[in-house]
């Protein structure tokens, strides 16, 4: 019998700034695994920078306590191409099941793309049993347990490489367009100079006659 996991993503603090120009446009994404299934995400906060407050409640259905042992959370910077990872963490769900009413409110450490601890995120996590519309309310705020999951870190590194490759491709296209425009401009200047020289030569020849 499956349950629903209700996760309220309150806020994240002390995030790494991954923007080269401007500020982070972060959103948070949660999932039971790294295969793209059972995923939900918050809205994007434009120009939020290093502090982000979503206060968004997400639900992951088909939660099976025996099968889904970890909640994966990732914070990404929204881009026009590939979104850039800002932070990630893996939260063992046994601590939620051990909490009164299967409801927990906690602050969880975040990791950068390089796996270093930086920043934290505040979450409320509640297990809703079949037939219920609302679960219990967390009794108090705790310091939650996290782990550095190697498979998740590998996925984050892959996303980071794709974003950087996309940036490099865009930069190359832009550089090519600039060089092409300059070459066209120089060619136009050369053609104009040739035309002026021909006109001057024709005038000189006319004056000789």
Secondary structure, 3 states (H helix, E strand, C coil): CCEEEEEEEEEEECCCCCCCCCCCCEEEEEECCCCCCCEEECCCECCCCCCEEEEEEEEEEEECCCCCCEEEEEEEECCCCCCEEEEEEEEECHHHHCCHHHEEEEEEEEECCCCCEEEEEEEEEEEECCCCCCCCCCCCEEECCCECCHHHHHHHHHHHHHHHHHHHHHHHHHHHHHHHHHHHHHHHHHHHHHHHHHHHHHHHHHHHC
